[in-house]
């Protein structure tokens, strides 16, 4: 089953690259937003603005 999963992931990456990139960008953005929220709870409001600016 692992081989099938790996082959499918490779197929998607090669032939559906833009979709894969959009999904990964969404994942990264979600992690960045989550981290920014964590930092915002711990420090002044400026942190979120600076962190999101640097991460973009």
N, C-alpha and C positions, 0 to 999 in steps of 0.2 A: 504494500500500500504506500509506503514511503517513496518508492520509485515513481509510482503514478503521480503522487503529489508533487514531486520534484519536476517531473516532466511537464505537468500542467502549469506550474509556476514559471518554468522556462518559456513555454509556449506563450503564456500571457505576456511575459516581459518582452519577448521578441515581436509578437504580432499585435499586441494591444498596449504598446508602450505608453502612449499618452494617457490611457485610462489608469494604468499602474502609477504613473507619475502624479496624476491628480489625486489618487487615493493616498499616496505617500505624503504629498504636500498637505493634505487634510490631516493626516496623522501627526505630522510635524507641527502643524499650526495648533492642533489641539494640545499637544504637549507643551508648546511654548505658552499658550494661554493659561494652561494649568499652573505652570511654573510662575508665570507673572502674578496669578492670583495668590499663590503661596507667598511670594515676596511682598505683595501688597498688604497681606494680613500681618506681616512681620515688620514692615517699615513704612515710611512716609509715602503718600500717593505718587510722588514723582517717580518712584522706582518703576511702576508699571509703564509709564510713558517711555522712560529711558530703555528699559529692557525690551519692549516691543519694537522700538526704533532700531536698536542694535540687532535684534533678531531678524528683522525684515530684509 
